[in-house]
Amino acid sequence: MRLEVTIPDPIFDQAQRAATASGVSIDRFLSEAVRFWFDDEPRGPIATPELIAALRKAEADIDAGKGLTMAQLDESLAAKRAAWLKANPC
């Protein structure tokens, strides 16, 4: 199935850079990005071994009763975003 969507230019530009860095077309990259969020098993250029390992560890921690507060999660995501933006300037 083909679907056309409108993506804001800054987001498209980031996706284009990430696709180029991953060595795949923008179509494949965006398709994999959507699939990543809805598939049971992450795969493709977005699902790096490091990301999958982090997801598995988080899943195990949650199963073991460990968790994060929303403030801890926000802090962690902000740090990861800042690091990514530094490595991938707009």
MODELLER restraints for C-alpha pairs under 7 A, 6 or more apart:
rsr = mdl.restraints
at = mdl.atoms
rsr.add(forms.Gaussian(group=physical.xy_distance, feature=features.Distance(at['CA:16:A'], at['CA:26:A']), mean=5.67, stdev=0.5))
rsr.add(forms.Gaussian(group=physical.xy_distance, feature=features.Distance(at['CA:19:A'], at['CA:25:A']), mean=5.97, stdev=0.5))
rsr.add(forms.Gaussian(group=physical.xy_distance, feature=features.Distance(at['CA:19:A'], at['CA:26:A']), mean=5.47, stdev=0.5))
rsr.add(forms.Gaussian(group=physical.xy_distance, feature=features.Distance(at['CA:19:A'], at['CA:29:A']), mean=5.53, stdev=0.5))
rsr.add(forms.Gaussian(group=physical.xy_distance, feature=features.Distance(at['CA:22:A'], at['CA:45:A']), mean=6.22, stdev=0.5))
rsr.add(forms.Gaussian(group=physical.xy_distance, feature=features.Distance(at['CA:29:A'], at['CA:45:A']), mean=6.98, stdev=0.5))
rsr.add(forms.Gaussian(group=physical.xy_distance, feature=features.Distance(at['CA:32:A'], at['CA:44:A']), mean=6.00, stdev=0.5))
rsr.add(forms.Gaussian(group=physical.xy_distance, feature=features.Distance(at['CA:32:A'], at['CA:46:A']), mean=6.93, stdev=0.5))
rsr.add(forms.Gaussian(group=physical.xy_distance, feature=features.Distance(at['CA:33:A'], at['CA:46:A']), mean=6.50, stdev=0.5))
rsr.add(forms.Gaussian(group=physical.xy_distance, feature=features.Distance(at['CA:36:A'], at['CA:42:A']), mean=5.27, stdev=0.5))
rsr.add(forms.Gaussian(group=physical.xy_distance, feature=features.Distance(at['CA:36:A'], at['CA:43:A']), mean=6.62, stdev=0.5))
rsr.add(forms.Gaussian(group=physical.xy_distance, feature=features.Distance(at['CA:61:A'], at['CA:67:A']), mean=6.75, stdev=0.5))
